[in-house]
Amino acid sequence: MSELRTEAAAPSAPAGTEPPSRRAWLGLAVILLAAFMELLDVTVVTVASPEIQGSFHTSYAQVQWILAGYQLTFAAGLVAGGRLGDIYGCRRVFVYGVLAFTGASLLCGIASSGPQIVLFRLLQGLAAALMFPQVQALVHVTFTGRYRAAAFGALGGVTGLAGIAGPLIGGALIELDLFGTGWRMIFLINVPIGVLAAIGARLLVTEWRSEQRPRLDLWGTVLGTLAVTLVVFPLIQGRDADWAWWIWGLLALSAPAVLLFLLHQRRLEQRGGWPVIDLGLFRGGSFGTGLVVQFMSFAGISAFFLVLAVELQAGYQWSALRTGLAFLPIAFGTGLASGIAIPLMPRLGKRVVQLGAAVMILGMIALMATLSAYPTDLSFWRLAPAGLVVGLGLGVIVTTVNDVVLAEAVGPSAGSAAGVKAMVGQSGNALGVAVLGAIFFGLLSGNASAAVHDGLPHFRAELRQLSVPVQTARSLERSLVDCFTARAEAGDRTEAPPSCTTLTDQARRTGKPAVGRLVNTTLTDTAQRHFAGSMKTSLRYELVVYALVFLLVFLLPLRRLQAGSRH
């Protein structure tokens, strides 16, 4: 996750060996609690998205926005949030951010419609961008020497745990259905945690602000957000808008928006201001290429988690808890690979990232093979081997890509580089959800007719075995096609289209219960095959993404990186 404060971004403290006070350790616990809460909300929503869709009968585009919207506003506000901490004080901004995040979580928990929860998730992402940049700054200025290393190690552990535990915790909370809240508890649980963290920070965390008192580049933040939004918004809404001309117009406007942003940053730099991005990082060296590697690496992660959760819950009717458990092999592989990758960094340097990309590709191929072998009989144990390989690749990339990107960003530029890196990573997450979501959900609706027609010969043969008259069988076939395609095109699979009601009535009028069972079995098997086929095709996106990561790393200088280094 984000690394917005570094050794260069905060004042140097003496490398003393005197242990911190008890108050400092308690303050660290408060900071880590808030960080865990915020980071958990990045992944916990993946298993809740189908439940939210069923509750509000939302479109697939809104499902994408629930995840991508949060990451979009989080990315857009990261650097600005860090700058506000420098200006007004890290503890003060941290407390305000925690309270804002808590309030936005409450609004998400009581939302009454799809558009409402999307709006509140956008607000939640902004609040996270206000809160999270202060975490590393406060850790840095509170601890020194080996204690600082231990504190940052604890933060890294919390970051990894939040990513691993998110789907499982989300699934468990939904399954427990505490106080009849269902999926809402994944947001409501943040309220007591947030209040506790805000009070604890006010009492236990020492204030710090930058002596330089930099200014906030508001226009730069707005232009940067606009540029990313002009890419993400049309990609998510394109399917619902039937890819109308204005969708393509918005995409075309993203290029001049990026140009305006860069021109503004250059002018502000020339005037001696405080731009969002230190353009000096891109002059010579490989920082720009490293950012592309960072962007592409993250463009495949959140998107994959969302599509896998929808695949298992909507396609195979798995519960949220069972879906969360399906992520455990991925989590185990991620943790295992993180420990392996660190000692490899001093010897292999950038090649470690290529190793991770290659393993990710193998994992995706293994998952595609699993879906081909068991399209209607998927289980935890059949998914586990592919999930483990994906987790191994993911763990290697996440552990090492930060050092590869920041390899040349040292000294005074390190703090700005870390902020830009974090912003680019989250933007990659948001864009990945938009692109892969558009591919996956587009395939579900676009290929539905072909999928149901593939199953008609078997359906026809079974009807003959049941001695159903020819005219009745043909009518059932037509209704079966109409029902399945209507479900797919509607997007919301919680509602039964009129054609499905007609199909059920026709099956009942045959007077043969076996016909009704055959209809249900055929619809279920066809849906599972259709979801499996759409998932397999969509995973080609992941293959392309990580193949590009593998190739792009060749453009970076070969250097031996220090294990566990921080820039």
N, C-alpha and C positions, 0 to 999 in steps of 0.2 A: 504493500500500500504506500501511501504518500510519505515522502520524506521531505518536509518543508523547512526544517531547521537543521543546521549542521554545525560543525565546529566553526566554520567561517561566518555563519549567519547570526551567531550570538556572541556576546563578549567572552573573551577567553577567561577561564577561571584557573587558579593555580592548581597544578597537578599534585595536590596534597594527598596525604594518606589518612588524614584524620576522618574517622567515620562520620557520616551525616547524623543529624539528630533524629530522634524518634518521630518528631513532627514531620521531618522531611520524608521519611519512609511512609508515614500515613498519608501525606500529600500525594506521594507517588501512587499509592493504592487508589486514591480518589481519581487521579488522572487516568490510570489504566482502566478503571471501571467505566469512565465516560468513553474512552477510546474503544473499549470492547463493545459498548452499546451502539456506538455509531457504526463501527465496522461490521457488526453483526447484521445491521439493516441492509447492507449491500447484498448479502447472500440469502438471508432468511426469507426474503420475498419470493425467491425462485420457486419454492414448493408451495407457497401460498397463492401464487398467481392464478392457477386454475380454479382454486376455491373462490377467490375474489371474482373471477369471471362468472362462475356459477351463481354467486350471490347477487350480482348486479346485472347479469345477462349482457356483459360488455362484449365489444368486438375484440378481435385479436390485436388490433392496433392499440387499443387501450391497455391490453395486457403488456405489450411491449413498452408503452409509456410508463407503466408502473415501475419498471426496472430502469429503462434508459433515461427517463425524465430525471430521476434521482441522480444518476451518474452525470447527466448533462449539467445540471445546476451545481453539483458538487465540484465538477471539473472547472466550471466557469468561475467559481468563487474562491478557489483554493489560494491563488496568489494574492488576490485582494484581501482575503481573510488573514493571511499572514502579515500583510502590510498594515492592516488595522491593529493587529497585536503590537507591532513595532511602535505605532503612533500612540495608542491609548493605553497600552499595558496588556501583557499577555494574559494575566489572571483575570482581569476585568472582561476582556473579550471572550475568554474561555467560558466564564460564568454566563455571560449573555448568550453565547452560542449554545451551551448546554440547555439553558432555559428555553431558547427558541426551538431547539431540537425536540425538547420534551413537549412543548405546546403543539408543534407540528405532528408529533407522534399521536397525541391525543386526538387531533383533528382527523388523522388517518383512521384511528380506531373507531370514530363515530361517524365516518363518512356514510352518506346514504345513496350515493350514485357513483358510476364509473368516472365521469368527469371530475367530481369532487375529489376522489382519492388521487387521481392523477395530479390535480392542482396541489393538493396537500403534500404529495411526494416531492413535487418541485420545491416547495417551501422547506421540506425536510432536508433536501440536498443542499440548499443555500445555508441552512443552519449548521449542517455538518461542515461546510466549507468555512464557516466562521469559527467553529470550535476546534476542528482537528489540527489546523496549522499551529495552534498554540501548544499542542501536546509535547512535541519534540523540543520546542524552545524552553518550556518550563522544566523538562527533564534535564536539558543541557545546563541551564543556569543554576539548578538546584544541587547538582552532583558534580564531583570532580574526580579525576584520576580513575582508579579501577572501579570505584563506585558508580561513576558515570557509565562505564562499560557495562556493569551489571544492570543498571537501570535501563539502558538501551536494549540490553538482551531481554529483559522482562517485557519491554514494549514489543520487541520482535516476536516473542512467544505469544503475547496477547493477540497480535495481528494475525499470526498463523492460526491460532485457536479459533478466532472469530470466523475466519474463512472456512475452516474445517467444520465447525460446529453449527454454522448457520442453517443449512438444510435440515439437519437432524433436530435441532432445537425448534425450528419452525414446524416441522412435521409433528413433533411431540406435543407442542402447544395446541395445534389444531386438533389432534387426536384426543387430547384431554378435554377439550371444549370447556374450559374453566368458566363457571358462571354462565354457561350458554353463549359465550362470546365467539366461539369458533376461531376463524382466522384473525379476528380483531385483536386477540390477545397478543399477537406478535408485535403490535404497535402499543397497546395499552400497558404492557409490562415495562415499557420505557419510562412511564410517568413516575413511579416511585423511585426507579433507579436514577433518573435525571434530577429529581428534586434532591435526593441524597448526595449526588455528585456535586451539584451546585452549592449546597450548604457546606459540604466538606471542603471544596476548593476555597470558598470564602474564608474558612477558619484555619485551614492547614497549609495552603499554598502561598508562597512568597511572591509578591508582585515584581514584575520586571518590564521595562520598556526600553527601546533603543535610544541611545544618546543622540543619534543622528536625526531622529524625528523625520523620517521620509514622508513623502506625500503619496496619496492614493491616486493612481491613474484610472479615474473613473471612466473616461472615454475609451481608453484602451481595453478595459474590462468589458464594456458594453459591445465594442466592435468585435472582440474575440468571441464573446458569447453569441453574437449575431451570426458570425461566420460558421460556427459549429452547428447552430440551430438550423441554418439554411441547408445544411446537409442532412442532419438527422431527421428533422420534421418531415420533409417530403418522402424520405425512404420508409418511414413508419406509416404515414398516412396514404402513401401512393396506392396501395391495394384497395383501401376503402373508397378512394376517390376515382377508382378505375383508371389510374395514371393519366389524369386529365392534363391539359396543356399547362395549367398553372403550377402543377407539381414539377414539371420539367423547368418551368420558369424560375421557381425558387432554387432548384439545384444549380441553374446557370448563374444566379445571383451570388452564390457562395464564393465564386472566384473573385469578383470585384470586392466582396466584403473582406476576404483575406488580404487582398492588395491594400485596401484602405487601412486595415489594421497594421500591416507592416510599415506603411508610409507614416502613419501616426507614431508608431514606436520609434522610427528613425528620426522624425522631427523632434520628438520629446527628448531623445538621447542627445541630439545636437544642441539643444537648448539647456542641457545640464539638468534635465528633470529626472523623474523616477518612473521609467517605463515598466510595463508589466513584465516584459521579456528583455533581458540584457542581450542586445544584438551582438555584442562583442563575442559572445559564446560561439557564434556561427562563423566568425571570421577565421578561416584556417582551421586546422584540426578536423575532428570527426564528430563533434557534438551533434550536428544536424542529422547525420546518418544514424547516430546512436538513438536519436529521438524517433526516427522512422522505425527502427528495430523495436523500440519500446512500444510505439503505437500499434504496430502489427502484432506484437506478442499479446497485448491486452485485448486486441480486437477479436480474439477467438475465445476468450475465457468466459466472461459473463454470458455471452451469446450462447455458448455451448451448454452452460448450466440451465439457462432458461428453456431452451429447446428440449433438452433431455427431460426436464421436469414436466413439461407439457406433453411430451411423448408418452411418458409413463402414466400420468394421471388422466389425461383426456383420451389417449389412444388405448391404453391397457386397463384403465379404470383402477389403477393402484391408489391406495389411500395416501394422504400426505405423509404419514409416518413411514409407510413402506417405501415411498419415494425417497424420503430423507435417509433411510437406511441404505438405499441403493447407492448413495453418494459416499458411503463409508470407505469402500475400496479406493476411490479417488483420493479421499482425505488421507488414508493410510499411506498410499503411494507418494503423496505430496510431502508428508512429514518425513518419510524414509529418504526420499531423494534430496531433501534440504540438507540433511546431515552428510550425504555423500558428496554433494556438489561443492560445499565449502572447502574441503581439503584439496579438491581438484583445481580450484581457481588459480593458485600460485603456479601450477605446472602447465595448465592448458590455456589459461586466459580466456579469450573470446570463444574458443572452440567449445567451451562448456555450454554456452548458449546454443551453439549448433547441435551439440549432443542432445540437449533438451528438445529442440525443434524436431530432430530426427525421431526421438522416442515418442513425441506427441503424434507425429505422422503414423508411426506404427500402431499407436493406441487407437487412432481414428480408424485405421484400416481393420484392426481387430474388432472394433465395435460394428463396423459395416458388415463384416463377415458374420458376426453374431446375429445381427438383425436378418441377414439372409438365411441363416440356418434355422432360426427359431422365430419366424415372423408372428406366429400365433401362440407360441409357448415360451414366452420370455420369463425368466426368473432371476432372482438375486444372484444365484450361483453361476448362472450362465452369463450374466453381465459382469460379474466380479473380475475375471481376468483382464478384459479390455479396460475396465475402470481402473484397475491397478496400474496398467501400463500408461494410461492417460495421466494418472496422478504422478507417476514417476517423471514423465516429461514436464508436467506443469511445475512440479517442485524444483526441478533443475532450472527452469527458465525464471521463475519468480525469485529464486534465491540469488541468481547471478546477473540478471539483466540490469539491475540498478547500478552495479559497479561498472559494467561495460559501458553504459550510457554516460556515466559521470567520470570516466577514466581520465579525461583531459580537463575536467572542470575542477580546478583546485584554487586555493587561495581566495581572494575576494569574490570570485565569480561562483563559488561553490553553492552558496545559499540560493542565489537566483536560479542556478542550474537545477537544484533539487526541486524548487517550486515548479519550474517549467516541466521537468520530468514527470512530476505527480499530475499536473494538469493534463499533459499529453496522454498519460496512461489512462486516466479516467475518461478522457475524450475517446480514446480507442475502445474502451468498454462500451460507451454509449453508442458509438457508430457501429460496432460489431453487433450489438443487439438489434439495431435498426436493419442492417444488411442481412444477417442470417435469419432474423425474424421474417423479413420480407420474402426471402427465398422459401423458407419452410412453410409459412402460412399460405403463401401463393401456391405452392405445390399441393397443399391439402385441398384447396378449392379448385385449382385448375385441372388436376388429374383425377378428380373424384369419379367422373363418368367412366373413364377408362378402367379405373380400379374395380368398379362394381360390375362392368361388363365382363371382366376377366373371370369373375366368379359365377356368371350366369350358367355356363354349361353344367357345373356341379349342382347348382340349385335346380335346374331343369330336370336333371337325372333323378334327383331325390324326389321331386314332385311326381315323376312317373312311377317311382317305387311306391309312393303313397296312393297311387291310383287317382290322382287329381285330374279332372277333365281338362282337355287341351285348352279350351277357351278360358277356363278359370286360371290355368297355369300361366297363360300368356298375360292375363290381366295382373296376376301377382308379380310377374317379372317386370312389367312396366311400372307398377307401383313401387317395387323394390328399388328400381333405378331412380325413380323420381324422389323417393324418400331419402336415399343415400346422398344424392347430389344436392338436394335441398339442405340437408344437414351441413354438408361441407361448405356450401356457398354462404350459408347464414353465419358461419363463424362461431356463433354461440351454440354450443352443443347441449346446453341445458334445456332448451326448448324443443318440443317435438313439432316439426312442420306439419301442416294439414295433410300432406301426402303420406306422412308416416301414420297418421291416424287412419287414413283410408286403407293403408296396407294392413294395419292391425284388424280393422273391421272385415276386410276381405278374407283374411286368414281365419277369423272366427266363424264366418258364414259357411266355410267349407264343412263345418261340423267335425273336423279332425284336429284334436289338440296337437298332434304331431306336426301339423302344418305350421301352427303358431310357433312351436319350438324351433322348427327349421328356419323360419323367417328370422327369429331372434339370433340363432346361431350364425346364420349367413351374414346378417348385419354386423355382428360382433367380429367374426373372422375377417370380413372384408375391411372393416375399420382398422383392425390391427395390422393387416397386410398393407393397407394404404398408408397408415402412419409410419410403419417400418420402412416402406419404400420411399416416402417423402423424407424421412430422417436420413436414410442412406444417401440419397441424392444431395441433401443439404450439407452433409459432412464433407462433400467435395470442397465446399468453401473453406473448411478447416484445413484440408490438405493444401489448398492454395496458399492460405495465410501462413502456415508454418513452413512451407517450402520457400516462400518469400523471405521469411525470417532467416532461414538457413543461408540463403544466397546473399542477403543484405549484410550479414555478419562478415562476409569476405571483404567488404569495403572498409571495415574498421581496422585500425592498426593492431598488429599482433603484439600484445603486451601481457606480461605476467601480473595478475592482480593479486593484491594481498588478501588473504582469507579474512573475511569478516571486516574488511576495511570500511571506513565511513568517510565520506567526502563532505 
